[in-house]
Amino acid sequence: MDFDFAQYQGLMAIIGWLTVIAILTMLLLAIVLVTISLYSIKKGRLYFPEFLRAGLVFVEGLTKAIFRFLGLEDREMLSFFIKLNNTMSKREFARVPVTQRAIFLPQCLRSARCPAHLTPEGLKCQNCGQCTIGQTHLLLEKMGYQVFVVPGSSFIKRMVKKYRPGAIIGVGCLSEVKEGIEMADKMGLVGIGVVTAKEGCVETLVNWADVYDMAILGIDPSLIPEDFHVLAN
């Protein structure tokens, strides 16, 4: 059977055109996503969150490249992605019973004089009163949460595998929170992130009101300790 070179050329031309169309379509999608994202950042609210989340997953690398080309800093970009994730995850998170939720606090929130020692499950808070972790820890546990104070993501993975929560709240710096959200997604968990107000390795800060707003999602108000409202203000 003779090889039809003309037919082969025609097939390659079609494949070439389809490839060009696919690339242009992805580029157009990325531009639309970036435009909506920038407008959302400017207005301080999310527009078309479901479309944004699906699209950003599909063309994440390309949209990040466009963001950087336009001069948007990584910090702004990460903050937007975390806000988008939290907005999209709130409803599903609220459906998970509080007894099946875990919250992971970073050890950097503790006092430099913290007497707690590291264990296989993270730091065991002694509620010494030198930082706000102790009081928060007790109130969250009273509400039904499993609470862990951990030095890194390896501890989070270990505790998730051991206790198998259905949803988690992770507190940390921008990169840690984004990494935690991605890890939760891979492990089939509902993940919500709260970014610390001050970054560093020692005596960092978090806006406890932000933690409070996430922690009470879907919980009967009668089950929320009164002291928790005071702590969040």
PEVENNOR-V813438 format. One record per pair of residues at least 12 apart in sequence whose ideal C-beta (glycine too) atoms are under 6 Angstrom apart, sorted by the first residue. I is the first residue (numbers start at 1). GAP is how many residues later the second one is. D is the distance in Angstrom with one decimal. If there is no record, write none. Layout:
BEGIN
i->(I I)
gap->(GAP GAP)
d->(D D)
END
This chain:
BEGIN
i->(26 29 30 30 30 30 33 33 33 34 34 36 41 46 49 49 52 53 53 78 78 82 82 85 86 89 89 90 92 93 93 93 93 94 94 96 96 98 98 99 100 100 101 101 101 102 102 102 103 103 103 103 104 104 104 104 105 105 106 106 107 107 107 108 108 109 109 110 110 111 111 112 112 113 115 122 122 122 122 123 125 125 139 139 139 142 167 168 168 168 169 169 170 171 171 173 173 174 177 177 181 192 194 194 208 208 209 212)
gap->(33 30 29 32 33 36 22 23 30 29 32 12 39 41 38 39 32 31 35 96 100 95 111 96 106 101 103 127 98 74 97 99 124 123 124 70 71 46 121 45 65 66 44 64 66 44 63 66 37 42 44 66 44 46 52 66 44 66 65 66 16 42 44 93 96 24 95 21 23 19 20 90 91 17 13 26 27 28 33 26 12 24 86 88 89 83 23 16 21 23 23 45 23 23 35 23 26 21 16 18 12 22 16 17 23 24 23 20)
d->(5.5 5.8 4.8 4.3 4.8 5.7 4.6 6.0 5.3 5.6 4.8 5.9 5.6 5.3 5.3 5.5 5.9 5.9 5.1 4.5 5.4 5.6 5.0 5.3 5.2 5.5 5.5 5.8 5.0 5.0 4.8 5.6 5.4 4.3 2.9 4.3 4.0 3.7 5.6 4.8 5.6 4.2 5.5 5.7 4.8 4.2 4.1 4.9 5.9 5.2 5.4 4.4 5.2 5.5 5.3 5.0 4.9 5.2 6.0 4.8 5.5 5.6 4.8 5.6 4.5 5.6 5.7 5.1 5.6 3.8 4.3 5.5 5.7 5.5 5.8 4.7 5.1 4.1 5.3 4.2 5.0 5.9 5.2 5.8 4.8 5.4 4.0 5.8 5.7 5.5 5.1 5.3 5.1 4.7 5.7 5.7 4.6 5.6 3.6 5.4 5.3 5.2 4.9 5.2 5.7 5.5 4.5 3.5)
END
